[in-house]
Amino acid sequence: MERLSINAAFDRKQLVGGILFFFLSSSANLANAEDIQFNIDLLDVKDRQQIDLNRFSHGAYIMPGEYVFAVHVNKQELSEQTLNIYPDPDSKDDSQVCITPQLVSQFGLKTGVEKQLRWWHDANCLEISSLPGLTLAPSLATSALVIGVPATWLEYASEYWDPPSTWDEGIFGALLDYNVNLQQLFQQKGGNQRNESANGVVGVNVGPWRLRADWQARNDTGSGASQRSWDWSRYYAYRALPHLAAKLTLGEDFLTSDIFDSFRFAGISLVTDDNMLPANLRGYAPEVSGIANTNAKVVISQQGRVLKEVLVPAGAFRIQDISDSVSGKLDVRIEEQDGTSHSFQMDTASVPYLTRPGMVRYKTAVGRPMDANHRTQGPAFATGEFSWGVNNGWSLYGGGVIDENYQAAALGIGRDLLLFGALAFDVTQSKAMLSDEDGTLTGRSYRLSYSKRFDDFDNQVTFAGYRFSEKNYMSMSEYLDARNWGRRSQSSKEMYTVTFNQQLREWGTSVYLNYNHQSYWDSPANDSYNLTASKYLDLWRMRNISLSLTLSHSKYDGRTEDGMYLSLSVPVGQQSSVSYSGTYAGQESSHQLNYNSSDSDGNFYQIGSGLSRQGVIGNGYYSYRGSMAQWNGSASYQEGSYSSLGMSVQGGVTVTPKGAALHRAGSPGSTRMLVDTDGNAGIPIKTWGSPTWTNVFGKAVVSDISSYSRSRVSIDLNAIPDDAQAMTSVVQATLTEGAIGYRHFSVIGGAKNMAIIRLADGSTPPFGATVLNPKNQEVGIVGDDGSVWLSGIVAGETMQVNWLGKAQCELQLPESASLITSSSLLLPCRSLNRVVVNSLAKK
């Protein structure tokens, strides 16, 4: 009978609860109002005798104490902070959040504004009136403090960029990122071959410092022989210097320069970091394109250090996620699954060196050159370069490299041609003192660079460059080769580089061209180009049919390779397609039909079969973006020749005092964010890519986080489990490079149900009393006659009921999960006080 009476009373309780929530929402909008007097005549007499609305009578009132808030400043979310709430010095019935000097320093205030601020509570708390227009809105329900700061007091900020004073250095932690590749080749004629390779980064973050060590390993077996290698390819540490907009690096590094070529050294460097600028002022990042005749592994390296290994399906590929800090020549090797490989070199583009008016960009380094085995090569050197924005149209730039036997100096000028693009020209002169036989060589190198986007024609010359070097000109890397090996490796003569994009939107067509030419005084020239034309069209009821043609050519180290790849893709459903592909490479050609499909869970697969000159071919490719790693697998078959299998796993593990998690990895050793969902497993976390799910400890690491840009991470409310309720679903952060950020989502986990709360004497808690779980989260508000809608119900857990500003009694939830999900609960509440002084709790 008790349960029947409870169910029959729910309609009336929900009505009264609605009135209560109206009071709540009204008081939230009256944060600075005077005392609020509630008209409780709407409630019946019995309810009027049991109402505790004291906590709602002051819109901004929160009990004094220490609280943890997720702090929001305008649209930006800062890290969680522990703040004190003190009685308002001007009103004994109000309270005020203590805004500390440390928190104010994260507002991003203009220079000089902080000098006009006033403080109270021993100069530890900001006087709100001293910053006109500042608003505070604390909320215990969401554990959030929203601070509104007028834009007139703030430094420049854009949609996704925040001023340096608001950047987050992250928390202490260790990381291990890895990329493992396995290839197995079964040849019908000849022995089998097996290749295992791996590379990655090990690191520790301590305050603003990032300690890193790059590693790479390889094991090749086949034909009765094996070759193994393991190398710690680089040891280094770096940190951001926001007040200088620069990056400080100690240890082993590669020279980063827009004027001189790159070489390996050990020492110290200080470089202006364009990534610290707003996105529209940042530079250019290189990309690698080509054609894979079969499922293949693409290895991108520089002077022996592997930068990236990617498993790609057969056909044309473009790798665009190379760090924009990479400069100089890149070595690209395509390792096919049939055991063959082909290589080429490419130069990373350097857009014209222009700088905003009045600004100076610089790069400096001091150290000693070294080889891939960590051995120094030669005496110490120093280098520096600058670019000065003279005015709106002109920039002056130059620099130098010097050691006891080598000197080089460069001077250039850049011009913004407005509608006609940007142009830069520079001259570099070198002087190298070699052996007595070679004597002293002096020469010059001339470079012309151009970049332009033609909006009217919807095309862009990302980069066009020409460089001519006299025979006796030597770059630093050429000088080091001559000094250490007794001969020049290759004496550069002419170099052309062009990257071009054309969009013909009316025709649904795009064209992409990348061309590199390098000639030498003492060896044959190298050439490479990649030309891709693609078109989207509609035929009858078929929409978004894709037609693509890619031509490639490479001439490297005396070996010439040409290729062509033609594809026609027809969509089938929302995320699937059927395609034809034809590949032509030298004397070989193949034709095959493919089917590929993907889904929103991160799965992608492709299967295909066809004919080549040697007979039937078949291949398959599978990729999965999991929460703990990125998985890729491939298989190929060629009749009468070979069959092969390939697999790669890319991921990482991040460990911090706040928790640890396995995760997908972006760029090795890069920025990431650890998110905490209050111990709730299986919570879907979203950024721009596939979702990541929290582990059994309620932790997840999101790796697709940009440095120095505002990153937004959210809970996918459409996929959240039924037994979880997100009190906060969106967090933001602007992290420095390599940081391990930390953000907390307030998530209540457990079942939901209606309940009636009874005190020991049969009475009920007052109307408006709150129920808190062991994590101090508010999980319910008591309504009429002790009714409450509870969330976060966990079998055997205890909860506390609060009124008059403190915990008054304790609930013990049933041990049986089946009872928790029953139609209703009757919960006795055991008093926490020896003497019950709350007259509102008595009938």
N, C-alpha and C positions, 0 to 999 in steps of 0.2 A: 504493500500500500504506500510505503514511503516513496518508492521509485515512481509510482503512478502520480503521486502528488507533485513530485519534482517536475515530471514531464509536462503536466498540465499547467504548471506555473511559468513555463519558459517564455510564452508569448508576452506576458506582462513584464517579465524581466528584461527581454530584449528591447521593449519600448523604453523602459527606464534607462537601460544601458545607452540607448540612442541619445536620450536627453543628456546623459553624462558626457558622451563624446562630443555633443554640441558645446557643452561648457568647456571641454578641453580645447577644442579648436578655436573657440572664441578667445579664450585666455591667451592662446599662443600668439594671437595677433595684437595683443594689448601689452606687449612686453614692458613698455614704459608708462603704462597707465597707473592711475591711483587705485586704491583698494577697490576690489570688485565685490559687490553684494549680490549674491545669487537669490533669485526668487524661487523658493522651493515649494511654493504652494501648488505647483504642478504635480508634486508627488503626494502619495496618500499619507495619512497621519503616521502610520506605523513606520514608513520610510523616513519621514521627517525627524523622527526621534533617533535615527541611526545614520547620520550623515557626517562625513569628515571631508569637507571641501576646503579646509584651511590651506592646503598646498596649492589650490587654484585661485585663491583670493588675491594674490599678487602675481601679475603676469610674468615677471622676471625673477621671481623668488625661487632659489634653490638652497636647500639646507647647506650651511657652511661646512666645508670639509675639503678633502683632496679627491679629485676625480680625474679619470683618463678620458680625454676627448680626441676625436678625429677632427683636426682643425682645418677649416676651409677659409681661405682668404680670397674673396670674390669667386672666381671660377676655378681656382687652384686649390688642390688638397695637399696639405703638408702632412708630415708624419704624425703618428699619434703622440700626444704630449700629456704629461701629468701636470695639471694646473690646480691651484687652490681657489676656493670660493670663500670670500670673507664677508662679514656683515658690512653693508654699505655705510661708509662713514657719515653720510648725510641723512640717512634714514634707518632707524633701528629695525623697521619692519621689512627692509629689502636686503638683498645680497648682491654681490658684484664679483664677476670673474676677474682674477688677477692676471693681467696681460704683462708678462715678464719682459725685460729688455731683450732676452734671447729670442722670444717670439716676435717682438717688434722688428728685430734685425732681419727676419724672414719675410717681412711685408714687401720688400722691394721699394722702399721709400727713396725719393730723390735726395741727392746730396744736400745736406744742410737742414733737412726737415726735422731730423732727430734732435737737433739742438734746441728746437722750440718746444719740445715735449716736456710735460711736468709729470711728477711721480708721487705716489703715496705709499703707505705701509713700508717705511724705511727705504724708500726709493726702489722698491722691488716691483711695484705695480703701476701701470700707466693710468694717468688721469684721462678718462675718455674725452672730456671736454677740451683737452689740449690739442686734439687732432679733430678739427671740425668736420662733421659728416660721418665720423666713424660710428659704426653700429655693431652690436654684439647680440647674437641669438643663440644661447646655449640650450641644449636639449638633452635631458637624461634618457628619454625614450630611444633616441638614436645614437647616444653617446657622441654627439657632434657639437662643435662650436663653430658657427658661421659668422665670420667677420667681414663686414663690408667696409672697404677703404675707397674713398673717392679717387678717381683716376688722376685728378689734378696733383695728388701727392706722390704718385708712383712713377717709377722709371718706365722707359719704353717697354711695351710687351705686345706680342702679336697673338694670333689665335692659338698656336701650338708652341710658343716660345715665351719663356719667362726670364726676367732679369737675374743675373748671377747671384744676388743675395738670397734668392729663393731656392737655389739648387740644393739637392739632397746628396750628401756624400755616401749615404747608405750605412750599413751596419757591418760589424766585424764578421768575417766568415772565410771559409775555404771552398775551393771549387776544383773540379776535375772535368774537363771537356774532352771528348774523344770522337774520332771518326775511324771506324774499322771497316776494311774492305777485304773480301775473300773472293778469289777467282779460281775456278777449276776447269781445265781444258782437257778433254778426252779426244785424242787424235787417232783416227783409224790407221794412219800411216805415220809411224814415229811414236815417240814416248809421250806420256801425259805430262802436263805442266800444272803447277800450282803456285799461286801468288797470294801472299798475305801482306797487307800493308796497314799501317795505322799512323795517325798523327793527332795531336791535340795540345792542350794547355793545362798546366797545373798552376794554381795560384792561391794567394792569401790576401785578403783586404784588411788593412789596419788603418783606421781613420781615413784620410784622403789618399793614402798610398796603396798602390796595386803592385804586389810582388808576383811576378810571373816567370814561368819556365816553359818554353815550347819544346815538344818532343816529337820524334818521328821514328818509325821502325818499318822494316821490310824484310820479308823472307820469301825467296824464290827457289823452287825446287823443280827438277825436271831433267830428263836425259842423263840421269846418273850423277847430277851435280846439284849443289845447293849453295845459296849465297844469303847471308844474314847480315843485317845492320841494325843498330840502335844508336840513336843520337839525341842528346839534349841540345837541340839546335840553337837555343838562345836563352840566356838568363838576363832578366832586366826588371826594372821597377819604374813606375811612372806615377804622376799625380797631376791633377789640374791646378792651375794657378788662375782662378777666375778674374782676379783684379788686373791681371796682365793679359787675359784672354789667350793664355798660352798653356802648353803642355811641357812638363819637365820630365825627362827620361834619363835614367842612370843604367849603365850596364851595356850589354851588347845590343846593337841596333843597326839599321840600314839608314844611310843618309837620306833624309827627306828634303828634296830641293826642287824648285821650279826652274832652276837655271842650270845646275850641274847634274851630272849623272850620279846614280846611286852606287854606293859601295858599302861593304860591311865594316863596322868598327866597334871598338869598346871605348866608352867614355861617357860624356854627358851632353845632352842637347836640350835646347829651349826653343820651342817652335810655336808660333802663332797658330792656334787651332781654329780653323774656319767653322768647325762643328759647333763652336760656342756662339756663332752668329745666328741670327734668324735664318730660316730655311731659304728665303729668297736671296740671301747674300752668300750662300755657300757655293763651293766649287763643284768639280766634276769627279765622278767615280768611273774607273775603267770597266770594260766588259769584254768577255771573250766569246767568240762565236766560231762555229765550224760545223762539220758534218761527220757523224759517226756512221760507219758502214754497217756495224752490228751494234748490239748492246755493248756499251763501252764504259771504261773509266777514264775521265778526263783529269789529268794531274797538272795543276798550275803551280809553278815554283819560281823562285828568284834566287839566283846564286846558290843553289843547292838546298834552300829552305822551302819545304812544301807549304804553299799558302792555302791550297784547297784541293780536295779530291772529291769528285762528284761522279756518281753512277748515273748514266743517261741512257735512254732508250735509243734504238737505231733511228737515224734521221738528223735533221738540222737541230742545233742547240745554241742557246745564248745564255751565258752565265753572267748575271748582272749584279750579284751581291758581294763583289770584291770590295774590300775596305778602300775608301777614298784616300787613305794615308799611303797607299802603295804607289810608288813612282819608279820610273825607269823601265828597263826591258823585262818582260815576262817570258818564261819558257813554258810552252804548252805541249803536253804529250797526250795523245789519244791512244789508249791501250784497248784494242778491239778484243772481243771474246774469242775470235778465231786464232789468237796468239800474235797477230801482227800489231805494229804500232807505228805511228807517224807523228812527227814533231814539227813545230814552227815557233818562231819568236814574234812578239808584238811589242810595240812601244806604247806605254800608257800616255794618253793625251794630256796636255797641259794647256788649259785655256789661257788666253792672253792675260798677263799679269797686271790686272787693274785693281785699284784700291779706291775706296770712298774718299771724297775730299777731306783733307785734314788728318786722315788716319795713316798709321805706319804699321805694316805687317813685316815680321822679321822671322828668321830662322838662323840659329847659331848652334855650333857643335864643336867640341874639343875632345880629342882622344887619340887612339892609335888604330890604324887599320888592322884587320885580322881576317883569318881564313875560316872555313867551315869547321875546322877542328879546334877552334878557340885559341889558335896561336897568333900572336901579334906579328905583323908584317911591316917592318920599317919604323921610322921615328914618329913622334907625335905630330899631329896636324891640328889646324884650327880652320874653321870655315864660318862664314856668315853671309847673309843676304837680306835685302830689305825691299820694300815697295812703298812709295810715298804718294798719296793722293794729292797732287799739286792743286788741282781744282776740279771742277765738274767734268772736264774732258780729258785731262792729261794725268798720267802717272809716270813717275820716274822710279826705276828699279835697277838693282845691281848687286854685286857681291864678290866674294873671293874665297879661294882655297889656298892654304900655304902649309908647307913643311920645309925642312932644311934643303931639300933638293927639287921641290916642285912648287910652282906658284901659278895661279890662274886668277884672272880678274875679269869681271863682266860688267857691262853697263848697257841698259836698255831703256826704251821709252814706249809707253802704251797710250793709245788714243781711243776714246769712245767716239765712234763715228755715228752714234745715234741710229738713224734709220738704216745705215749701211753696216752696222755691226761694230765689232771691236777688233783693233789691230795692234800688234806689238812687234817690235824689232829690237834685237840685242846683238852685241858683239862680245865674244869671249876670247881672250888671249892667254895662252899658256906658255910656260917655260919649264922644261924638264931637263935636269942634269943627270945623264945616264952614265954608263961606263966610259972609259977613255976611248974605246973604239967608236961608240956612237956619239960621244960628245954631248953638246947641249942643243936641244931641239926647241925651236920657238915657232909657234903658228897661231892662226886665228880660226875661229868658227863663227859663222853668221847664221842667225835664225830669224825666221819670219812666221808669225802665228796669226790666225784669224778665226773669229767665231761670230756667228750671226743666226738669229731666228727671224725668218721672213714670215711674219704673221699673215700678210695678205695672200701669200702662196701656201701657207700652212706647212712650211718645211723648215728645217734647221740644219745648218752646218755646225754641228757640235764642235768640231775642231778641224782646222786645216793648217798644216804646218810644213815648213821647208827648212832644212838645215844643210849648210855646206861647210865642210871642214877642210882646211889646207892639210897637205900631206904631213907636215911636221907638227900639226896640232895634236896634242895628247890630252885626253880626259884623265881624271885621277885614276879611274879603274884601269885604263890602258897603261898608265905610268906604273901602277903597282904590278901589273902582269910583266911588264918589261923589266922592272927592278928585281922581281922575285924569280922569274923564269928565264931571264936573259933574252927575251924576245917579246915583241908586241903581239898580242893575241889577234887582233883585227884592227886595222887603222881605218876609222870611219871616213867616208867621203861625202856622200849625199844621203839625205833621208827625207822621204815624203810620208806624210800621215794625213789621212782624210777620214772623217766620220760624218755621214750624211743621213738625214731622215727626211722623207717626203710623205705627207699625208694628202691623198686626193679623196676627200670625204664624199664628194658628189658621186664619185665612181666606186666608193667603198674599197679603195686601194691604198696600200702603203708600200714604200720602198725604203730599204735600209742598206747602206753601203759602208763597209770598213775596209780601208786600203792602207797597206804599209809597204814601203820600199826602202831598202837600205843597201847602199853600195859601199865598197871598200877600196882602198888604194892597193891592197895586196892580196885580195881574195875575191871570189865571185860574189855577186850581189844576191841578197835575199829579197823575196817578194811574197806577199800574201794579200789576198782579198777575199771578202765574203759579201755577196750580193743577194739580198732576199727581197722578193716581191710577193705580196699577198693580197688577196681580194676576197671580199664577202659579197655573195649574191643570193638572190631568191629565184627559184624555178618552180613554177606552179604553186603547189601548197608547201613546198619545202623551203624553209627559211634558214638564213645564216649559213649557207653552204660556204665552206672555206676552200680556196684554191691558193696554193703556195708553191713558189719555185725558188730554190736556193742554189747558187753557183759558188764554188769555192776553188781557190788556187793557192798553192803554196810551193815556193822554191826555197829550200833551206838546206844548207850544207851540201850543195851539189845535187840534191834529190828533188825532183819535181813531182807534185801530185795534184791532180785535178779531180773535181767531183761535182756531181749534180744531184739534187734531191727534189723530186716532184711529189706533191701530195694533194689529194682531193678528199675533203672530209664532209660528211653529210650527217647532221644531228639526228639522233633517234631518241626521242623523249627529251627530258629536261637535262640530264647529265651524262648522256651516252652518245656515241657517234660511231659510224662505220666509215672507214677511209681506205683509199688506195694510195700506195706509195711506191715510187720507182727510184732506185738509187743507181747511179753510174759513177764508177771510180776506175779510171784507167781502162784496162781491158775487161773489167768485171761489171756486171749489171745484175739487177734483181728487180722483181715485181712482186708485190704482195698485197693482200687484203688484211686489214686490221679492224678489230673491234676494241673500243676502249670505253671505260665507264668510271665515274667517280661518285662519291656521296658526301653528305655533310659531316660524316664521322671521320673524315680524313683518309678514306680508302681511294686508291686509284689503281686500275689495272688495265693492261693492254695485251691482247693476244693476236697473233697474225700468222699467216701461212702464205707461201707463194713459190715462185720459181726463180732460179738463177741459172747461169750457164752451166753450173756443175750439177744441177738437179733440184730436188725439192728443198725448201728452206722453211723453218718455223722458228718463232720466238715468242717469248712472253716477258712481261715486265709488270711488277707490282710495287706499290709504294703505300706506306701507311704512316700517317702523322699521329703517333700515339702520345699519350701524356708523358711517358717516361723516355721515349726515344723516337727517332725517325728511322723507319725500316724500309729498305729497298731490296728487291730480289729480281733476278733476271735469269732467263734460260734461252739458249740458242741451239739450233740444229742445222747442219748443212750435209745433205746427202753425199755419201762417199768421202767425206772430209773430216768432220769433227762434230762434237756436241760439247756444250759448256754450260756451267752454272756460275752465277755471281750473286753476292749478297753484300750489303753494306748496312751498318748501324751507326747512327750519329746521335749522340746524346751527351748527358752530363749529370753530375751529382753536385749539389750545393749544400754545405753544412754550416749552420750558424747557431748561436745561442738561442735563437727564436724557433729553431726547428730545422729540418733537413728534408730533401726530396730529390728523387731521380726526375729527370726532365729532358725534354727536347733541348737541343743546343742551337743557337744561331751562329754568329761569328765566334770562334773559340776564344774564351776568356773575356767575353764582352759583357755589357750591362744586362742585368736581370732583376727580377723582383720576386721576393718570397711573399706569398699571401697566406694569411691565417684565417680559417673559418671556424674558430672556436671548437676545434676538435671534430668537426663534422666531415665525414668522408663522403666522396662521390659528388661534391659540389662542382658544377661546371663553371670554369673561369674563361672568359673571353677577352681577346684583344682583337687584332685584325685577322688573325689566322684561325686555324682549327682550335677548338676549345681544349683546355687542359683540365683534368679532373683531380680534385684533391685526394691525397693518399689516406691511409687508414688513420693517420694522426691529424687529419684536417689541414695539411699543408700542401702547397703546390708552388712550383717555380715557373714563372712566365719568362721566356727567353727573348721574345720578339719585342724588346724594349729599346727605344732610341735614346742616345745620349744627348743631353742638353735640350731635348724637346719634351714638351708635356705629353706624357703617356697616360692613356685612360684604360683601366682594367675594370671589368664588370663581371657580375654573376649573371649567367644566362637564366633568367627567371622562367623561361619557357621549358627548360629542361631540369630545373631544380627538383630534387626528390620530394615526394609528398610529405615526408616527415621532417622537412626543414623549412624554416621561414627566415628569409633574409631581411634583417632590419636596416642594413645598408647594402646596396647592391652595386655601387660605383665608387672607385677610388682613383686618384690621380697622383702623379709624381713627375718631377723633373730631376732626373738622376744624372750625375757626372759619369764620365766614361769609366767603364769597368766596375761601377758600383753594384752592390747587392742591396737593392731597396727592400723595404719591409712595409707592408700595409695589412691592416686588419679589417676583416669584414665581420660585423656583428650578425651572427647567424644563430638562431634558436633551433636546436635539433630535438625531435621527439614528436609524440602524437599530439593531437588536438581533441579536446572534448569539453562538454559542459560539466560543471560541478557545483555542488552546494557545500559551503564551508560552515561548520558548526564549532562553536567554542565549547569548553568543558561544561558550562552551565546551560547549554542548549541554545544560547543566544548566537548571533552572527556578528562578524566584523562589520564595522560601519560602512555605509555606502561611500565608495570612492577610495577605500583601502586598496593597496597594490600588493600583488604577489610577485616575489622575486625568486628566481631559481638559484642554484649554488654558484653560478657565474655572475650573480648580481644583475641579471637581465630581467627586465620587467616582462612577465609572461601573462599577466591578467590584471583586470581592475574589478573589484568587487561591486556588484550591482545590488538590486533589490533583494532583500531576504537572504543575503549570503551567496547569491548566484554569481558565477564567474565563468567566462570562456577562457579556458587554459590552453596555452600552446607550450611546446617543449616538454611534454610529459614523458618522463623516463621511469621505467619500473624500478621501484625501490629507492628512488631519489627523494630528498627532502626539499621543501620550499618554505619560505618565510613570508608571513603576511605583515605588512607595514601600515601603520597609521600613527598619527601624532608625531611624525618625524622619526620613528624608529621601529625596529622589528618587535612585534608584540606576541606572535605565536608561530608555531612551526607545523607544517603539514608533512605527513609521511605517506608517500604514494604507494599504491599496492605493489607487491612483489611480482604479481602475475601480469604478463603483458596482455593476456586476454581480458582481464578486468579493466585495464587502462582504456581499451578501445570499446568498452561496453557503451550502452546508450547514454548513461549518465553516471556521475561519481558522487558519493557522499563522503566528504573528507573531514574528519575531526581535526581540530587545530589545537595543539598543546601549547599552553601559555609559557612564555619565556620569562615572565615576571612572577615573583612570589606573591606580590599584591597587585591585583589588577586595578589600576587607577583610572582606566579609561571608562568614564561614565557612559560614553556613547555606545560601548559594547554591551551595556546592560539594558534589558527591556524594562 
